[in-house]
Amino acid sequence: MMKKLIIMCALMLSMNSVVAFAQQAYTADVFCYQLSKKVTYKGKAPKIGDFLTAILDVDETSEIIGTLNDVWERYQRNEPLPPCHQFMLDEKNGYLRFTFDTRLCDDFNDVDSQSVIDMCYWNCADGKHKIIAENVVSMIDGKYVNGQYSGIQFYIYDNATRRVWSADEEILGAYVEPNIDESKCVTGDDMTVWDETVTVYYLPQQGKDINVVVYHGNKKCETRLVWDGMRFKRQ
């Protein structure tokens, strides 16, 4: 009887090990397409600026990403930026933010719009990868709008090859359906333009979780994505 109990315990431990290993591994379908530039860096590991350089080096870039590329080059050369361009780099926490605000420009007096790009990354529990998020948020007259380039993109970095791939956000657990659940929403001031439904991701400068808010007019529904070391779990 004791022998059977020992065997059963061993089998249960083995099964738990298999489950734990599966949770610590990515399947091939999380890797969508490989970016052209290999990540180069100094030191033991890449920093957020190194990831930005690799992600900006793509064949086709949007206007706002092209502007960020110019700002990033100026920043690295310690050159002053135009007043409507703001850039913040927090290497300690692996976070950066670029803001284009027409209210601060001399030649955009009749336009009130803002575009924000922020990026951060997470170290993965498998010790082999990092997850990177690139987020674009657009606003007009202080309200959210579905701009041409608005939205979030996730990438996965392979420590061994130093290559970056675009990642499937659904497999990572990071996709939030742009729906309003009236029973779970709160109401307040209008937060979107033209009565649009806009999903806004708030990337963490500190911490590991993402707050996601779906706005529709004066309604908003909030979701928290909790990082477990490999994927996000909805809270």
C-alpha positions in Angstrom: 0.0 0.0 0.0 2.8 2.4 0.9 4.6 1.6 -2.3 1.5 2.4 -4.4 1.1 5.7 -2.5 4.7 6.6 -3.2 4.2 5.9 -6.9 1.0 7.9 -7.0 2.7 10.9 -5.3 5.6 10.6 -7.8 3.2 10.6 -10.7 1.4 13.7 -9.4 4.7 15.5 -8.9 5.6 14.6 -12.5 2.3 15.9 -13.9 2.7 19.1 -11.9 6.2 19.5 -13.3 4.8 19.1 -16.9 2.1 21.7 -16.2 4.6 24.1 -14.7 7.0 23.6 -17.7 4.1 24.4 -20.1 3.4 27.6 -18.3 7.1 28.5 -18.6 7.3 28.0 -22.4 5.9 29.8 -25.5 4.5 27.9 -28.4 5.7 28.7 -31.9 2.4 30.5 -32.8 3.2 33.4 -30.4 5.9 34.5 -32.9 4.3 36.3 -35.8 7.0 37.9 -37.9 10.6 38.8 -37.3 11.8 42.4 -37.4 14.7 43.2 -39.7 17.1 44.7 -37.1 19.0 42.6 -34.6 19.1 44.2 -31.1 22.5 45.5 -30.3 23.4 46.8 -26.8 26.2 47.4 -24.3 26.3 45.7 -21.0 24.7 42.4 -19.8 21.2 43.0 -21.3 19.4 45.3 -23.7 17.6 48.4 -22.3 14.3 50.0 -23.4 16.2 52.4 -25.7 17.8 49.4 -27.5 14.4 47.9 -28.1 13.2 51.3 -29.4 16.0 51.4 -32.0 15.3 47.9 -33.2 11.5 48.5 -33.5 11.9 51.8 -35.3 14.1 50.2 -38.0 11.2 48.7 -40.0 10.5 48.9 -43.7 7.3 50.9 -43.4 6.6 53.4 -40.6 3.7 55.7 -39.8 4.0 59.4 -39.7 4.0 59.5 -35.9 6.6 56.7 -35.7 8.7 58.6 -38.2 8.5 61.6 -35.9 9.5 59.5 -32.9 12.5 58.2 -34.9 13.7 61.8 -35.5 13.1 62.7 -31.8 15.0 59.6 -30.6 18.0 60.5 -32.8 18.0 64.1 -31.5 17.7 62.9 -27.9 20.7 60.6 -28.3 22.7 63.5 -29.7 21.6 65.7 -26.8 20.0 68.1 -29.2 17.1 70.3 -28.1 13.6 69.2 -29.2 10.9 71.4 -30.7 8.5 72.6 -27.9 5.7 70.4 -29.1 7.8 67.3 -28.8 8.4 65.8 -25.4 10.5 62.7 -24.7 11.1 60.9 -21.4 13.4 57.8 -21.0 13.3 55.8 -17.7 15.9 53.1 -18.2 15.8 52.0 -14.6 12.1 50.9 -15.0 12.3 50.0 -18.7 9.9 52.7 -19.8 9.8 55.5 -22.3 7.2 58.0 -23.5 7.0 60.4 -26.5 4.3 63.1 -26.7 3.4 65.3 -29.6 1.1 68.1 -28.4 -0.1 70.7 -31.0 -1.0 73.1 -28.1 2.7 73.6 -27.6 3.5 74.3 -31.3 3.8 77.7 -32.9 2.3 76.6 -36.2 -0.7 74.6 -34.9 -2.7 77.3 -33.1 -6.0 76.2 -34.6 -5.6 72.5 -33.7 -5.8 70.8 -30.3 -4.5 67.3 -30.6 -2.1 65.0 -28.8 -0.4 61.8 -29.7 1.4 59.7 -27.1 3.6 56.7 -27.7 4.9 54.8 -24.8 6.9 51.6 -24.5 7.9 49.2 -21.7 9.0 45.6 -21.4 8.7 42.6 -19.1 11.3 39.9 -18.3 9.9 36.5 -18.8 10.0 33.7 -16.2 11.6 31.3 -18.6 14.7 33.4 -18.6 14.8 33.2 -22.4 12.5 36.0 -23.5 11.2 39.5 -22.9 7.9 40.9 -23.9 7.8 44.5 -25.2 4.7 46.7 -25.7 4.4 49.7 -28.0 1.3 51.8 -27.4 -0.1 54.7 -29.4 -2.9 56.9 -27.9 -4.5 59.7 -29.8 -6.6 62.6 -28.5 -8.5 65.6 -29.9 -9.7 68.5 -27.7 -8.7 66.4 -24.7 -10.8 63.4 -25.7 -9.8 60.0 -26.9 -10.1 59.1 -30.6 -9.4 56.1 -32.8 -6.6 57.7 -34.7 -5.0 56.2 -37.8 -2.2 54.7 -35.8 -3.8 54.2 -32.4 -3.5 50.9 -30.6 -1.1 48.6 -29.0 1.5 46.2 -30.4 3.3 43.5 -28.5 6.7 42.1 -29.4 8.7 39.1 -28.1 12.5 39.3 -27.8 14.7 36.2 -27.8 17.7 36.5 -25.5 19.7 33.9 -27.3 19.3 35.2 -30.9 18.8 38.9 -30.0 15.9 39.0 -32.4 12.6 40.7 -32.0 9.3 39.3 -33.3 5.8 40.7 -33.3 3.8 38.7 -30.8 0.2 37.4 -30.8 -1.6 39.5 -28.2 -4.4 37.0 -27.7 -1.9 34.2 -26.9 -0.2 36.6 -24.4 -3.7 37.2 -22.9 -3.4 40.9 -23.6 -6.3 41.4 -26.0 -9.3 43.3 -24.6 -12.5 43.3 -26.6 -13.6 46.9 -27.4 -17.1 46.4 -25.9 -19.0 48.3 -23.3 -20.7 46.3 -20.6 -23.3 48.6 -19.2 -23.6 46.7 -16.0 -19.9 47.1 -15.3 -19.4 50.7 -16.5 -19.1 53.9 -14.7 -20.3 57.2 -16.1 -18.8 60.7 -16.1 -17.7 63.4 -18.5 -17.5 62.6 -22.2 -14.1 61.0 -22.9 -14.4 60.2 -26.6 -14.8 62.2 -29.8 -17.8 61.5 -32.1 -19.3 59.0 -29.7 -16.6 56.4 -30.6 -15.7 53.4 -28.7 -11.9 53.7 -27.9 -9.8 51.1 -26.0 -6.9 52.7 -24.2 -4.0 50.8 -22.7 -2.1 52.4 -19.8 1.3 50.9 -19.7 3.1 50.7 -16.3 6.2 52.9 -15.7 6.5 51.1 -12.5 5.0 47.7 -11.7 4.1 45.0 -14.1 0.3 45.2 -14.7 -1.6 47.0 -17.4 -4.8 49.0 -16.9 -7.1 49.0 -19.9 -10.1 51.2 -20.2 -12.8 51.0 -22.9 -14.4 54.5 -23.4 -17.6 55.2 -25.1 -19.0 58.8 -24.8 -19.4 59.3 -21.0 -19.1 55.6 -20.2 -16.0 53.6 -19.3 -15.2 50.0 -18.4 -11.9 49.1 -16.7 -9.9 45.9 -16.9 -6.6 45.0 -15.3 -4.2 42.7 -17.0 -2.0 41.1 -14.4 1.5 39.8 -15.5 2.3 36.3 -14.2 5.8 36.0 -15.6 4.8 34.7 -19.0 1.3 35.9 -19.8 -1.3 38.4 -18.7 -4.3 37.3 -16.7 -7.5 39.4 -16.6 -8.6 40.6 -13.2 
